[in-house]
Amino acid sequence: MEAALLQLGLNDEEAELYLAMLELGGGFASQLAKKVIRKRSSSYHTLARLVEKGLANRTSRGRYSFY
């Protein structure tokens, strides 16, 4: 599945986070970053790109963003 996402124009980190969101049913950036073994800080930028591409939604849950 990741190979198909790469062919559609996503980079490695975008594809990994997208698949993690599907597997977990969404999550906070820290949860998703932990799942794909990435830094939370860089995951925010990647998640923002997925939102821009229409592949994810961002909602606020208190002080935190849920994707």
C-alpha positions in Angstrom: 0.0 0.0 0.0 2.9 2.4 0.8 4.3 1.9 -2.7 0.9 3.0 -4.2 0.9 6.1 -2.0 4.5 6.9 -3.2 3.4 6.6 -6.8 0.6 9.0 -6.1 3.1 11.6 -5.1 3.5 11.3 -1.3 6.9 11.1 0.2 8.0 8.4 2.6 7.0 10.2 5.8 3.6 11.3 4.4 2.8 7.7 3.4 3.9 6.3 6.7 1.8 8.8 8.7 -1.2 8.4 6.4 -1.1 4.6 6.9 -0.7 5.1 10.7 -3.8 7.3 10.7 -5.8 4.6 8.9 -4.5 1.9 11.2 -5.2 3.9 14.4 -8.3 5.6 13.3 -6.6 8.9 13.7 -4.7 10.3 16.6 -2.7 13.1 18.1 0.6 14.0 16.5 2.6 12.4 19.3 0.7 9.1 18.9 1.1 9.1 15.2 4.8 10.0 15.4 5.4 7.2 17.9 3.7 4.7 15.7 6.0 5.5 12.7 9.1 6.2 14.9 9.5 9.8 13.9 10.0 13.0 15.8 6.8 14.7 16.8 8.0 18.1 15.7 8.6 17.0 12.1 5.4 15.1 12.1 3.4 18.3 12.6 4.8 19.6 9.3 4.0 16.4 7.5 0.5 16.2 8.9 -0.1 19.8 7.8 0.9 18.8 4.3 -1.5 15.8 4.4 -4.3 18.3 5.4 -3.4 20.6 2.5 -3.5 17.7 0.1 -7.0 16.7 1.5 -5.8 13.4 2.8 -6.4 14.3 6.5 -8.5 16.5 8.7 -7.4 18.4 11.7 -9.7 19.1 14.7 -8.9 20.7 18.0 -9.4 18.7 21.2 -8.6 21.2 23.9 -5.0 22.4 23.4 -4.1 19.6 21.1 -4.8 18.8 17.4 -6.3 15.5 16.4 -5.8 14.1 12.9 
